[in-house]
Amino acid sequence: MERYRRLSLMEREELSRMLAAGSSLRAAAQAMPRAPSTLSRELTRHRTSPRTYRAVPAHYRAHRWAHQPRKPRTLAVHARLRAAVLHLLAHRWSPEQIAHGLPQRYPDDPTMRISHEAIYTYLYVLPSGALKRELARYLRRRHRFRRPHKIRLSSRPIQDLVSIDDRPPEVADRTVPGHWEGDLLVGHANASALGTLVERTTRFTVLVPLKAKDAATVRQAFARELRTFPAQLRRSLTYDQGPEMREHRLFTKHTKMRVYFAHPQCPWERGTNENTNGLLRQFFPKGTRFQQVTRAEIKRVQAMLNDRPRKILNWHSPARAFHHLLR
């Protein structure tokens, strides 16, 4: 990757001449050569009027701004606040919990306030070393670098989807068993996947081996697994708006299960399934090639997961709770 270079005085003069001659921004970028976005930012920052851009004043203003000292980060200068934040991080508080917890712990001290974004920023701008690695381990996801949130917009929206807002109240309060949540656990380079289905009341998990991730394969595999259970335990399925569930109408026809779709980018609406996927990463870490994992191994992990006692079930296992319903 080519290293970024600031605009020179000669480039700014060339830009000024071409704009005065009536050239477009893209034509100027191609002639220099520079990215059109670079020249657009230059004009936004240093244009003195909608039609006036002067190279020399713009150059000296940019040079002055580049050498102005930046405001130090809050945690870098406030030792007491930094000590409190690091103490709570060591106790496995998330940055958001810290940001909301500090005002309760120090209600009369306005200096003990910080946003969760400021905490994340401080952690990720630390130079590489033992301290940064140690602090990153305190975070839930333990990422070494900050990851931007990317919203994928599908070019082919799912037809006739039924929103999660239209689910019956019995699904939300878990009073009636037989309502499931589903998702895919994606493998190495998004080339393979494992289907996961979780019953909301008992937390019983069904792992679905998949030969591919297309809608037809996922629909057939999910339906094949769920049809092994009686009808009273096949009431509904809550899913995200992933393209693998495009054939939800056929799925409903074959299983008699209504499919409800969560809102985009709202994984907490399927929290039971998301939590289960996190537990499964103990057995299938990121980068797993699921096409190389046998069905016997997948079902062995399913049995191990369902045999674990769960606090939410009064320390009974999901397998025991589910088989109690079957009886």
N, C-alpha and C positions, 0 to 999 in steps of 0.2 A: 504494500500500500504506500502510495506517494505521500511524503510528509507535507502537511499543510503549510503554505507560505502566505504571509500577509501581503496585501496589495502594496506594490512599490509606488513611488511618486510618478515614475514614467507610466505605469499602468493606469494610474488615476488620471493623468493628463490625456492618455489615449481614450479612456472612457469619456472624459469631458468633451474631447473633440468630436467623437462619433455621435454622442448625444446631441451636440449642437448642430451636427450635420443632418440630423433627422434619422439616424440609424436606430433600429430596434435594440432592445436589451439582448436578445438572443444573437443578433448579428454581431454586436460588440463582444459578447462572450466567446463566440466562435473565432473571431479575429484575434483575440488576445493571447492564447486561449485560456478561458476561465469558465467555471460553472456559472450558468445564469443565476443560480441562487446566491452565489457569492456577490455578484454585482448588484442583485436586488437588495441584499442586506446592506451593502455599501451605500446605496442611494437612500434607503430608509433611515440610516443613521446620520448621514452627512449632507443630505440635500437641504439647502437653505430655504427653498420654496418649491412648490410643485413642479416648476419648470427650470430651476436653477441648481446647477451642481458645479462647484469650483474645486479643482484638483488640489491646489496648494493648501487652502484652509482645511480641506477635508483630511489631507495627509497629516498636517500638524495636530489636528484635533484627535485623530486616531492614535498618533504616537503618544500624545499626552494621556489619553485614556488607558493605553496599554501599560503605562508605567505608574499609574496611580496605585497606591497600596490598597489591597483588598481588606475588607472588614474580617477580623479573625472569627473563627467559628466559636459558638457559645461554649461548647464543652472544652475547647482548647484553652480558654482563659479563665473559666470559673471552676476552680479546683473542687469546691464543696459540691457543686452540682454534678460535676463529673464523677466524683467518688460515689454519690448516691445512685447515679445511673448505672455505673459499673457494678455496684453492689447488687442492685435489683436484677441486672442481666445475669449475674452469677447465680441468682436464685431462680433462673429460668423464666423471668418475666419477659414478655414481648415488649418491643419499643412502644407499641400503642398502649399496653397496660401501664407501662412506666409513665407515659405522658398524662394519663388520666389518674394515676395513683399518686403522683407527687403533690398535686394540690390538696389531696386529702391528708397526706402525711405532714405537709408543711402549709397549713391554711393561712398562716399569717406572714409568710415569707415569699414575696413576689419574685425574688431572684431564683427560687427553686421551681422554675417553670420551663418546659421545653416541649417542642412538638416531636412526634414520632419520626417525622421526616428528617429533622435535625439530628436525631440519634442515628438513623440509618446513614445519613450523609457522613457524619463523623466516623463511623465504623469503616465505611468503604473507602474513605480517602486516606486512611492510615497507610503508611508505607508497608510494603510486604515484610513480614517478620513474625516472630513468635507471638507478639501481642495481638496482631491482627488475626492470626489463625486461632488463637485462644478465644477472642471475643466473637469471631464468626461461629465458633462451635456452640456458643450460647443461644444463637438464633434458631428458630424452629426448623428452617429449611437448610441451614448451614451452607448457604451459597457463598462462594469465594468472591463473586462480583455481583453488583446490583443488576437485576434483570428488568428490562422495561416491560410494561404491560402491553401486550399486543392483542388487539381485538380482531379476530378473523371474521370477515364478512363473507358469507357464502353467496356465490353468484346464482345458486339455485335454491331458493328457500323451500323448506318442507311444506308440502301442500296439505291443507285441511288439518293442521295441527290443532290440538286442544290444549289450551294453556293450563298450567298448574293452578291458576286461580280458580278454575272450574272443578277442581277435585272435591269430592264429598268431604265433609268434616271428619268422617270416620278415618280417612287416610291420614290427615294431619295429626290427630290425637292418638293414633295407633291402637284404638280400641278394638278394631276388627282385623284379624290376621288375613294374609293373602294379598297384601299390597307390597309391591317390590320396587326397588330402584335398580337401574342398570347403567353400565358404562363400559368403556374399553380401557384396558391397561396396555399402553402402547410400548412396543419394544424398540430395538436398536434401529435408528435412522427412520423411524415411523414405517418400517417395512413389514412389521408383524404386530399382532395384538392378541390379547387374551380377554374374553368377555367375562364380566363380573355381574352377578345378580345377587341382591341382598334383600331378604324379607324384612320389612320394617319393624314388625312387632318382636320377632324372635332373634333378629340379626343373623339368621341362618344364611350362609353364603353358598352360591353355586358358581363354580368356575367353568367357563365354556371355552373349550379349545376351538380355535378358528383357523381355517386354511387361508383366509383372506379377510380384508376389512370392508369389502363392498357391501352394499345394502342387502342384496339377496342372500349372500353367505351369512351375514349376521342375523338376519331375520329367520332363516331356516334353522341355524344352530340354536338360537335362543328359544324358538318355539319347540324344537326337539327336546331340549332339557326341561322346559317348563311343563310340557304335556305329560311328564312322568308323575306329576302331582295331581291330587284330586281337584275338582273344579272349585271347591270352596276355598282352596289355597291359591287360586289363580284369579284374582279380582282385577288388579290394575298394575301398570308399570309406569314409573316416573323416569324420564330420560332427559338428557340435555338435547340441544338442537344440532347434534352432530349428524353429518350426512349419512352415516350408517343406518339411521332409523327412518330413511325416506319411505320404506315400504311398511310403515306402521299400520296402514289399513289392512294389508294382507296378514300382518302379524295378528291383528285383532280378530280377523276372520278365522284364523287357524287355532287360536288359543282362547278366544272369547275374553281376552284381557284388553281393557281400554288403556291406551297410551296417553299420558299427560306429559307435556313438555315444559321444562323449567325455563325461566327467562335467560336470555344470553348473558354469559359472564357472571352467573349467580350460582357457584358451586354449592353454597351453603343450603340451597333449596333441596339438594340431594345429599345432605350431610352424612347420612348413614353409609351411603355408598362411597363417598369421598374418603371417609375415615377408614373403611375397609380396604380401599385401594392403597392407603398409606401403610396399613398393616401388611399387605401382601408384598410390599417392596422389601420386607425382610427376607422373603423367599425368592422373589424375582426382582433384583435391583435394576435400576435404569441401565439400558444397554443390553438387556436380555434379548436373545434371539428366540422368540417363542416357537418358530418353526422347527427348532432343534429340541424342544422340550416335549417329551412324550405325554400322551394322555394319562398314562398311569401315574407319572410324576405330578401332573396337574391335579389329579383327583386325590393323590396322597396329601398334597398341601391343603386342598379343600377340607379333607377330614381332620387334619391337624388344627386348622383354624376354627372349625366348628366345634372342636372338642375342648377349646380353651374356656375356662370359666370367665364370666363377664360380670363386672360390678352392676351394670344396668339391669342384669337378670337375677340379681340377688345371689351372685356367684354360681349360678347354674350355667351350663354351656348352651350355646345356640342349638347344638344337636339335640340335647335333652328337651329343650323347650319346643323345638319344631316337631320332634317325634311324639311329644305329648299331645300336640294338636292333631297329628295323624291318627292317634289312637282314639 
